[in-house]
Amino acid sequence: MLREMARTVVIVMVCAAAYAGEEKPLAPEKEFMVPKFKGDFPSVFDDVMYDEAAKKLIVANSVGMGEFPVKDGDIVFAPPGFTAACPNCDMRGFVKTKDVPMTALLWKRLVISISKPDRTTADYTVPGVITVPTGISHDGECYLVADRATNTVFRLKLDNVRKVCIVVSKVVCEREVVQAAGVQTVGVEAVTFYDGRMWTTDGEMLFEHGKGGKVEAKWKLGVKVSGIAFGEGKLWATGLGGRKMYRFANPDPSPDAAAPEKDNPVVLVMPSTRKQFYETKPIRCGIIGGGSG
């Protein structure tokens, strides 16, 4: 899509000081091609999550979504796998856990939309600093929303009275961009939370984050991706700007990485030799103002 086309420019990032370890290779174990579905049913997806209860991958793009079961390590595109067209849904990603109801990130409306038992939704407006959301996850206490424009993952709690999201903490990592042609914004492509750790990708690298958002390990993926999710002991990814999906071996977590400290600045997107800016409030996450949201 447009993000893939924009990568024709020359990009220079200075990203070394926050991580001293070696970059490890992580090539796909298997590549899948999403079928071309009839009519306006989508075949190209921007983000992916794994539904543990249903044992399936849920994928999204701005005009639709899909649900593909995982069986014996393969993605099942044929029924019961399916896609659904939804031209006005503007979905950029989903998150769902045993404690978090199905939640969609709607990038045009800039809201987090939470499904309710009565089949309605509760919508919470994300902060204005988020302008190009590229992924959503949850760390057990707060929503994590990636913003590609600022190369930042924001940790958000919900205000159930005003129906807005409040920034609890963030880490912004400056980057240096050289543009050869066109207009380019560079930043995080996706975020997920797995095994007590946050994981991000810039489309080509996979980053494992530990306490305070510090990058503890990184892998060169060998392919360009737009979304990442862990499930069935594997890492799954949607291809950047195409119909491909990938299965990777589960990367070995760093022994030094641990769950981010909940009230510390968290969510470092990429390591950098440049100055890092922290904005933190000493508050815990959760829905405030009463009600179920």
N, C-alpha and C positions, 0 to 999 in steps of 0.2 A: 504494500500500500504506500501511502505518502511517506511514511517513516522510512521505508526501504529506499524509495527514490531519493530522499534527502541525504542518504549516506554516500552519495557521489562526491560530496565535498570532502576536503582534507581536514581532518580533525586531529588536533594535538592536545593531549591531556597530560598533565604532570601529576602522577598518582603513585607515589612510591613510599613516602616516609612513614605512613601509618601502618604499613604492613611490610615486614622484613623477610617473610618466608618466600619460598619458591612457588612460582606458578606451576600448577599441575595440569596435565592434559586430561580431558574427559570427553571422549568422542562418543557419539550415539551408538548404542547397541543395535538399535533398529530404527528405520525410518518408515513412516506411514504416510500414504497419500490420501487425503480426504477426498471422497468421490465428488464429482460434479453433480449436485442435485438439481432436479428440474425446477423451472421457474425461478423465483426469487429466493429460494431457500439457500442460506449461506454455506459456503465451502471453505472460506478463509476466516480464521479466527485470531483474535488478538491476545486472549488470556485463557487460562485453564485453572481449574481447581479439581481436587479429588474428593468425592463424596464417600466417606468411609462406610456409612451405613448402607448405601445403595451399591457400593463397589463399582462406581462409574466415574468417568471424567465429565465435567461440565465445562463447556467452552462458550465463549461469548465474543461478539463483535458489535458494532454500532447498529446493525440492522437485523440481528437475530442471535440465536443461541443453539446449542446442541448438547445432547447427552449421549455419551458413548460408553457402554459397559467395558470393563477390562476382564478378559478371560484368558487364563494360561499365558499371561504376559503380553497378549495382543489386544489392540483396540478393535471393538466390534462396531463397525459403521452400519451394517445391515440391521434391520429390526431384531431386537428391541432398541438399537441405537437409532437416533433420529435428530433432525434439525428442525427449527421453527423460525419462520420469518417474522420479524417484528420491527418494521421500518421506523417506528417512533419510539422505540425502547431505549436507544442510545446506550446500551450496556457496554461497560469496559471490563467487567470482572465480577466474580462472585466469591463469597466465602460462606462456609457452613461447617459447624462443628457440633459435637454433642451438646454443647452449652450455648451455641450461637445459632439462631435461626437463619435460614437462607437470607443472605443480604447481597444486594446488587449495588454496584457502583455505576451511577449514571453520569457519563462524562459531559454531555451537553447541558443538562440541567444542573450539574454539579451538586448532586445529592447522594446520600447513602439511603437506600430504600430497603427497609427491613420487613420481611414477610410476617404476617400475623396469623394466628390459628383460624380466624374467620375469613381467610383468603383476601383480606385487604392488606395494605402496606402502610408503614409509618415512615415518612420521609424526613431526613435531617439534612439541612444545608451544610455543605462543607465550607471551611473558612475561605475567604476571598484570595488568600495567598496561594491556594491550589487552583491552577488554571488549566493544566494538561494532565489530568489524572490517568495513570497507566496501570494501576493494579490495586487490589485490596486484600487484606488478610486480617487476622486477629491473633493477639498474643496471649489470650486468656483473660485479659482485663480491658484492653483497649483495641480499637480498630487501628490498623496500619494502612495508610493510603500513600501510594507513591505518586509523586508529581514530577513528570519528565522535564517540565519547563525550568524548574529550580534545582533539579537533581537532588531531590529531598524526599525522604519518607517521613510523613507526619504521623505522630501517635495521637489519636483522637478519642475523647470521651463524649458521651451524648448528654445534651441538656434536654430532658424530656418535657420541660415547660415551654421553652422557646423553639424546640424542634431544630436545634442547630448542633453542629459538632464543635467542640472546643479543643484547641491544640494544647496538649499536655507537655509535649517535648518534641524536639526535632534536632537534627544535625544537618547543616548545609555544608557541602564540600565544594569549594570553588573549583572551577576548571577553566582552562585556557583553550579557546577555540580559534582556529584559523580557517576562514571561509574562502574557498577557491571559487565557488559559484553558488548562486541561489541563497536561500535562507535556511539556517539550520539551528535547531535547538537540541542540545545533547543532554541526556540524563538517564535516570533509572527507567528501565522498561517494565519491571515487575517486582513484586515482593511476595514472599510467602513465609509462613512460620511453621517449623517442624522440629520435633525432638528438642523442644525448649530453646530453640535458636531461631533467629531471623535470617532469611536468605534473600539476596537480591541478585538481579542481573542487569547489566547494561546492554544486553542484546548479544554480547559475544563472550562475556566472562560471567562466572557464577561466584558470588561472594558469600562466605559464611561469617556471620557477625556474632560476637560474644558480648561480654559485659560492656556497658557504655556505648554499644554500637561498634566497638573496635572490630576491624576485619581480622579474623583469625586464620582464614585460609581462602584461597581462590583457585579456580579451575578455568582453563581455556576450553570452551565448549566445542570449538571446531566448526560450528554452524551458527547461523544467526537465529535468535529466538526472541519471542515477544512475551511469552508467559511461561511460568514454571509452577510445578506442583509435585508434592511427594505422595506416593501411594503404592500399595502392593510391594513395598520394598524397593521401589524404583523412583527415579526422577523423570517426570513427564514434561514436555515442552511443546508449545505451539511455535511453528516457524514464523519468522519475521517476514511479512509481506507475501505469503504464499500459502498453498494448500497443505503443506507438510506438517506433520507432527512427529515428535521424537520420543524414544525411550532411552534413558541413560541408566547405567549402573548407579546405585545409591552411593554418592561420594562419602568417603570416610570422614566423619566430623573431626575437627581438631580437638585433641585432648584438653586444650586450654580454653576452648569455647564453652560458655555456660549461658544459661538464660539471662537476658538483659535484666539489670536491676530495675525494678518497676518505676522508681522515682528518680532515676538518674537520666541524664541526657542519653537518648538511645537513637538507634536507627541511622548509623553511618552508612551512607549509600556506597561510597567509593573512597579508597585511601587517597591521600593527597599530600604533596609537599607544601602546599600553600596553606594559608591561615584558615582555620576552621572556626565557625561561629556556632555557639550553643545558645539555645533559648529554652529555659527549663523553669517549671513551676513545681514546688514541692507538694503536689497533690496526687492522690491515687485516682484510678480510673473507675468508670462505672456510670450507670444512668443516674442522673440527679433529678430531683423534682417530683419523684414518685411516679406511679403508674408503670405499666409494662412496656410501653413504647410500641 
